[in-house]
Amino acid sequence: MNNQKGFTLAEVLITLGIIGTVTALTLPALIQNHKKSETTARLKKFYSIMSQAVLMSENDNGSIEDWEKAEMDSKDEETGQYSDNDYKHSEEYFNRYLKNYLKYLKTEKDEKTKLFKVLFTDGSSVKFRNGDCMDLIFDINGDKKPNEEGRDQYRFLICKKSKSATNRSFSAYIRANAKNREQRFNYCKNTPATCSGLLEYDNWEIKKDYPHRL
């Protein structure tokens, strides 16, 4: 008779328990690292394509200082939604100055905010807000949650250089008095809409001290 030995049931259960514990400990970190990598890649891509679009449009349509834009539209304080005029003015601006320089899936009115929205083929999107400058709210995963600034939404500006804190036609949203990383970090922590300014400073890398959970 062959004297064969195998694992006992107890040994198998202990091994499975160890594997489960290791998985439980490492999986969240792996998921977080994946989110950071995806966020970095999509922000870099968006920043690149928008910078090129604005530059090409300036070559064809003249300096951004001469671009026509409606006066800032106000937000309804009760509903938190923007006016139909905001959608209309943003759409006119997009069609005149950016439409021909971007590849996108379609445009629509955002159901929640009523802002003009452009959807890209990779699932990301950008909403246009007719503010003092043209505010761009880029969402790396479109309508998927959490839909919060500083987490999956990041704000950029198309601005006349005379109104820009960076003296650039297109840039991250940066406060004029944020001169260094510490100041940009504090703004990002307290005002998530400014987090694109911190990430631009860090070359779009999500560093360990980034103040918001992705």
Phi, psi and omega per residue, in radians:
M1 nan 2.436 3.106
N2 -1.325 2.315 3.116
N3 -1.664 1.417 -3.074
Q4 -1.596 2.418 3.110
K5 -2.061 2.511 3.101
G6 -2.468 -3.133 3.122
F7 -1.301 2.472 3.025
T8 -1.381 2.861 3.122
L9 -1.039 -0.679 -3.137
A10 -1.117 -0.728 3.140
E11 -1.135 -0.714 3.104
V12 -1.091 -0.771 -3.130
L13 -1.137 -0.684 3.106
I14 -1.113 -0.760 3.127
T15 -1.071 -0.797 3.114
L16 -1.089 -0.633 3.117
G17 -1.137 -0.701 3.115
I18 -1.138 -0.779 3.116
I19 -1.046 -0.752 3.129
G20 -1.104 -0.696 3.131
T21 -1.145 -0.788 3.125
V22 -1.083 -0.734 3.121
T23 -1.084 -0.769 -3.134
A24 -1.098 -0.558 -3.121
L25 -1.399 -0.605 -3.036
T26 -1.667 -0.475 -3.055
L27 -1.053 -0.794 3.122
P28 -1.015 -0.684 3.128
A29 -1.153 -0.688 3.122
L30 -1.135 -0.729 3.122
I31 -1.119 -0.753 -3.141
Q32 -1.106 -0.740 3.115
N33 -1.110 -0.646 3.103
H34 -1.138 -0.738 3.121
K35 -1.092 -0.723 3.130
K36 -1.103 -0.771 -3.130
S37 -1.121 -0.739 3.141
E38 -1.141 -0.748 3.128
T39 -1.072 -0.811 3.125
T40 -1.031 -0.827 -3.101
A41 -1.092 -0.750 -3.077
R42 -1.289 -0.607 3.085
L43 -1.161 -0.750 3.109
K44 -1.073 -0.740 -3.134
K45 -1.125 -0.820 -3.128
F46 -1.104 -0.787 -3.136
Y47 -1.046 -0.699 -3.120
S48 -1.178 -0.844 -3.069
I49 -1.205 -0.598 3.126
M50 -1.280 -0.682 3.094
S51 -1.041 -0.767 3.140
Q52 -1.165 -0.708 -3.131
A53 -1.091 -0.783 3.132
V54 -1.129 -0.740 3.137
L55 -1.090 -0.805 3.135
M56 -1.129 -0.658 3.124
S57 -1.163 -0.676 3.088
E58 -1.112 -0.633 3.106
N59 -1.098 -0.620 -3.091
D60 -1.609 -0.583 -2.991
N61 -1.951 0.106 3.135
G62 1.548 3.019 -3.112
S63 -0.969 2.534 3.123
I64 -1.065 -0.380 3.095
E65 -1.076 -0.402 -3.111
D66 -1.801 0.015 3.120
W67 -1.199 2.439 3.138
E68 -1.559 2.298 3.104
K69 -2.494 2.395 3.135
A70 -1.135 2.766 3.061
E71 -1.081 2.692 -3.077
M72 -0.968 2.349 3.096
D73 -1.631 2.489 -3.087
S74 -1.521 2.796 3.138
K75 -1.770 2.464 3.092
D76 -1.234 1.999 -3.064
E77 -1.169 -0.474 -3.109
E78 -1.393 -0.792 -3.070
T79 -1.613 -0.337 -3.084
G80 1.339 0.125 -3.124
Q81 -1.745 2.767 3.095
Y82 -1.607 2.794 -3.046
S83 -1.340 2.851 3.056
D84 -1.088 -0.505 3.111
N85 -1.133 -0.611 3.109
D86 -1.077 -0.812 3.096
Y87 -1.041 -0.830 -3.092
K88 -1.072 -0.842 -3.086
H89 -1.187 -0.634 3.108
S90 -1.192 -0.706 3.118
E91 -1.108 -0.759 3.120
E92 -1.063 -0.749 -3.140
Y93 -1.114 -0.796 3.137
F94 -1.070 -0.845 -3.098
N95 -1.113 -0.573 -3.080
R96 -1.417 -0.697 -2.960
Y97 -1.993 -0.298 -3.006
L98 -2.217 -0.462 -3.019
K99 -0.896 -0.748 -3.038
N100 -1.385 -0.043 -3.050
Y101 -2.072 0.150 -3.129
L102 -2.246 2.546 2.991
K103 -1.757 2.138 -3.074
Y104 -2.584 2.909 -3.093
L105 -1.437 -0.917 -3.131
K106 -2.943 3.004 3.033
T107 -2.120 2.706 3.139
E108 -2.849 3.027 3.028
K109 -1.597 2.206 3.131
D110 -1.141 2.233 -3.037
E111 -1.119 -0.628 -3.055
K112 -1.408 -0.871 -3.041
T113 -1.685 -0.322 -3.066
K114 1.248 0.288 3.110
L115 -1.467 2.781 3.050
F116 -1.241 2.280 -3.040
K117 -2.278 2.440 3.068
V118 -1.977 2.235 3.136
L119 -1.834 2.325 3.137
F120 -1.769 2.817 -3.045
T121 -1.195 -0.358 -3.118
D122 -1.531 0.112 3.115
G123 1.666 -0.152 3.082
S124 -1.472 2.950 3.141
S125 -2.671 2.899 3.067
V126 -2.468 2.304 3.086
K127 -1.764 2.444 3.135
F128 -1.803 2.264 3.116
R129 -2.119 2.108 -3.103
N130 -1.386 1.415 3.109
G131 -1.688 -2.660 3.075
D132 -1.084 -0.716 2.878
C133 -1.855 -3.092 2.995
M134 -1.570 1.924 -3.137
D135 -1.465 2.345 3.084
L136 -2.026 2.113 3.128
I137 -1.857 1.741 -3.076
F138 -1.523 2.246 3.118
D139 -2.002 2.041 -3.020
I140 -1.176 -0.375 -3.135
N141 -2.235 0.456 3.057
G142 1.108 -2.235 -3.072
D143 -1.421 -0.102 3.140
K144 -1.183 2.612 -3.131
K145 -1.205 2.776 0.249
P146 -1.536 -0.215 -3.108
N147 0.950 0.893 3.137
E148 -2.263 2.415 3.113
E149 -1.161 2.414 -3.095
G150 1.580 -0.222 3.135
R151 -1.981 -1.034 3.039
D152 -2.255 0.011 3.089
Q153 -2.102 2.383 -3.063
Y154 -2.424 2.369 -2.995
R155 -1.760 2.441 3.105
F156 -2.287 2.926 -3.111
L157 -2.310 2.369 2.868
I158 -1.870 2.041 -2.902
C159 -2.462 2.566 2.900
K160 -1.073 2.393 -3.072
K161 -1.020 -0.498 3.131
S162 -1.191 -0.328 3.122
K163 -1.881 -0.068 -3.034
S164 -1.545 2.393 3.087
A165 -1.236 -0.327 -3.087
T166 -1.866 -0.078 -3.058
N167 1.051 0.558 3.087
R168 -2.140 2.628 3.139
S169 -1.195 -0.636 3.126
F170 -2.303 2.314 -3.119
S171 -2.792 2.970 2.952
A172 -1.153 2.931 3.132
Y173 -1.466 1.889 -3.049
I174 -2.223 2.293 3.044
R175 -1.278 2.481 -3.034
A176 -1.052 -0.529 -3.086
N177 -1.650 0.164 3.091
A178 -1.561 1.541 -2.992
K179 -1.556 -0.336 -3.089
N180 -2.451 3.114 -3.064
R181 -1.133 -0.707 -3.125
E182 -1.027 -0.737 3.129
Q183 -1.202 -0.692 3.088
R184 -1.146 -0.666 3.113
F185 -1.077 -0.803 -3.120
N186 -1.130 -0.685 3.078
Y187 -1.108 -0.776 3.137
C188 -1.056 -0.742 -3.114
K189 -1.095 -0.714 -3.045
N190 -1.685 -0.434 3.134
T191 -2.332 1.523 -3.014
P192 -0.964 -0.401 3.125
A193 -1.086 -0.355 -3.114
T194 -1.629 0.090 -3.054
C195 -1.137 -0.447 3.096
S196 -1.082 -0.520 3.103
G197 -1.149 -0.688 3.080
L198 -1.175 -0.780 -3.103
L199 -1.176 -0.617 3.062
E200 -1.077 -0.729 3.111
Y201 -1.064 -0.619 -3.119
D202 -1.602 0.307 -3.128
N203 1.012 0.643 3.068
W204 1.189 0.221 3.080
E205 -1.459 2.376 3.091
I206 -1.533 1.710 -3.081
K207 -1.358 2.904 -3.053
K208 -1.071 -0.499 -3.102
D209 -1.594 0.147 3.128
Y210 -0.964 2.237 -2.915
P211 -1.391 0.024 -3.127
H212 -2.224 2.514 3.105
R213 -1.381 2.295 -3.136
L214 -1.428 nan nan
